[in-house]
Amino acid sequence: FSDIFIPTRAHARENPSSDPSLVARILGLIGSSPAGITHDEIARQCGNGKGASSAMIENVLHRLAIEGVVSRQNGRWVAIGAP
C-alpha cells in the first residue's frame, strides 16, 4: 500500500475522516484479514473509543474503494491493492 495517499495531520483537521492514523488502522485491519472483515468489526476495532465515528470510517472505506485499494465482496471488506 505504499502508493496510497495518507493525509497529514493538518489535512485531518480540515477533514476528520482523513485522519492518517484512522486510515492506517483500517488498512492494517483489512490487510491482516485475507477473508475480509465486516463493516461492524471495522467500526468496533477502529472506531469505538478511538475517536472515529461510523461516518468517518464509512468515508475512509469509500475513499479507499474509489482508489482501488479495498473492495466489498460478499458483505466483507477485502484488500485488493498491492501490499
C-alpha positions in Angstrom: 0.0 0.0 0.0 3.0 2.3 -0.3 1.4 4.4 -3.2 -1.8 5.2 -1.2 -2.4 8.8 -0.2 -2.2 9.0 3.6 -3.1 12.6 4.6 -1.1 14.7 7.0 -2.4 15.8 10.4 -3.1 19.3 9.0 -5.3 17.8 6.4 -7.0 15.7 9.0 -8.0 18.8 11.0 -9.9 20.1 7.9 -11.4 16.7 7.1 -11.6 14.4 10.2 -12.4 11.3 8.1 -8.9 11.5 6.5 -7.0 11.2 9.8 -3.8 9.3 8.8 -3.9 7.1 11.9 -7.5 6.1 11.1 -6.6 5.3 7.5 -3.6 3.3 8.7 -5.7 1.3 11.3 -8.3 0.5 8.8 -5.8 -0.6 6.2 -3.9 -2.7 8.7 -7.0 -4.4 9.9 -8.3 -5.2 6.4 -4.8 -6.2 5.2 -4.4 -8.7 8.1 -7.7 -10.4 7.3 -7.4 -12.3 4.0 -11.0 -13.5 4.2 -12.2 -9.9 4.6 -13.8 -8.1 7.5 -17.3 -6.7 8.1 -18.1 -3.1 8.5 -19.3 -3.7 12.0 -16.0 -5.3 13.0 -14.0 -2.4 11.5 -16.2 0.0 13.4 -15.6 -1.9 16.6 -11.9 -2.2 16.3 -11.0 1.1 14.7 -13.8 3.4 15.9 -15.2 2.8 19.3 -13.2 4.6 22.0 -10.6 5.8 19.4 -12.4 9.0 18.4 -13.7 7.8 15.0 -17.4 7.8 14.3 -19.1 5.3 12.0 -19.5 8.0 9.4 -15.7 8.8 9.4 -15.0 5.1 8.9 -17.5 4.9 6.1 -15.9 7.9 4.4 -12.4 6.3 4.6 -13.7 3.0 3.3 -15.5 4.8 0.4 -12.3 6.7 -0.5 -10.2 3.6 -0.3 -12.7 1.8 -2.6 -12.6 4.6 -5.1 -8.8 4.5 -5.1 -9.0 0.7 -5.8 -7.3 -0.3 -2.5 -10.3 -2.1 -1.0 -13.4 -3.7 -2.2 -16.6 -5.1 -0.7 -17.2 -8.7 -1.5 -20.0 -10.8 0.0 -20.6 -8.2 2.6 -16.9 -8.1 3.7 -14.2 -5.5 3.0 -11.1 -7.0 1.4 -7.8 -5.6 0.3 -7.3 -5.6 -3.4 -4.3 -3.3 -3.8 -0.7 -4.4 -3.8 0.7 -4.7 -0.3 
